[in-house]
Amino acid sequence: MIKIKPPNSYFEEDGGNIRIVWRNTLYADFEKNLLEKAIKRKFKIKAELKVEDGYLRINHENKELGNFVIFLIQNYLREFLRNKYTKRRVLYIHEGMNIPLLGYNAFGLIDRGTNLIQVRGSTGCNVSCIFCSVDEGPYSRTRILDYVVDVDYLLEWFNEVAQFKGKRLEAHLDGQGEPLVYPFIVELVQGLRENPNVSVISMQSNGALLNDKLIEELAEAGLDRVNLSIHSFDPEKAKMLMGMKDYDLNHVLEMAEALINAGIDVLFAPVIIFGINDMEAESFIEFARKIGAGKRWPALGFQNYVPYKFGRHPSVKFLSFKKFYNWLRELEEKTDMRPLVLKPEHFGMHKRRFIPLEFHVGEVVKAKIVLPGRIEGEMLAVARNRLIEVINTNAKVGDEIKIRIVRTRHGIYVGNPVKGT
């Protein structure tokens, strides 16, 4: 009997499929009968595949047979990859593809003209918040695929950006979704900590995927702060806001304390929807004080719900920012918790020179389509070593088209195809 379990992986049986789960966040399905047929063609024997305790068992002793199955799985793994939480197809971005990691807002790096660099290793989320600005999560109606960037490739690009931006940088791990879905999150933190230009490593998270082991690994790797998205202390209301019936509020609260006990600072970042959870503001403040959040940075980062064009739009009240900031100032006076009106200097943020723009609005550029986009009618193109999000297009991967640039803000490039190309 041969037992197979590749590193950082385990097997499951799903109907007629052999499923390999890789790094807990990705999976690929292989038809069981096709694997057995491939073995029969290669070795002229009838093999039976069975999954037990995470191992793939084969009822033969031929080691070459086991190596052959591993080769088949590894050879086709990236082609079949899916996100464990969204179930969407995953495109794995690596060095050999020569895909730039600047220019697009879903993955790669974003420079907004400060000493903070946003680092986005993947897309996809384990929850479906009713107010999500990008319609992410298992119940998304618009997102059609996910991306994962190879960690070495991501760190290589970050190093180039860091050399341009200078010392005392904050690397902020965020994205269109949950950063803990990224399969190399610990390795990413380790690599960033080794960068001499990085002083602070922070991360957004809803906390649901945290566990004691992962927190210990992140602390050892050098993570400094987690901006934790908890939106209610009422378990049922929290499930409603997170859009998930299995959301475990108690687990996330326990993980918040575990983060602090591990030496990772916590900033609570609830999205406030007036009429739904604004009355819990003092409870957030009380809990933050109780567990010792905000040792180096502010403990609370209340966010005002804002409807976005491509996000979800619950039927709720939107409060103007003027009224929202007045509400925060009243909270500061009432609770003596300061600061609640946050400013860049509270996080050591300051202006830095932008990475120079490669395009200007209105410019027409010739670019090559290299990847499908995340929504219908979107593709990704490359020109001048930058990605461009091409909207309203029927182009296919490999096409060379002319694009009129319509947006360049913060080095995120969006363009429309020029008619006739």
Secondary structure, DSSP 8 states (H G I E B T S, - for coil): -EEE--TTEEEEEETTEEEEEETTTEEEEEEHHHHHHHHHHHHSS---EEEETTEEEES---HHHHHHHHHHHHHHHHHH-EETTT--BEEEE-GGGT--SBS-SSSEEEE-SBSEEEEE-B-B-S---TT-TT--STT-SS---EEEE-HHHHHHHHHHHHHHH-SSEEEEE--SB-GGGSTTHHHHHHHHHT-TTEEEEEEEE-STT--HHHHHHHHHHT--EEEE----SSHHHHHHHHT-TT--HHHHHHHHHHHHHTT-EEEE--EE-TTTTGGGHHHHHHHHHHHT--SSS-SB--EE----TTS---S-----HHHHHHHHHHHHHHH-----S--GGGGT--B------S--TT-EEEEEEEEE-SSTT-EEEEETTEEEEE-S----TT-EEEEEEEE-GGG--EEEE-TT-
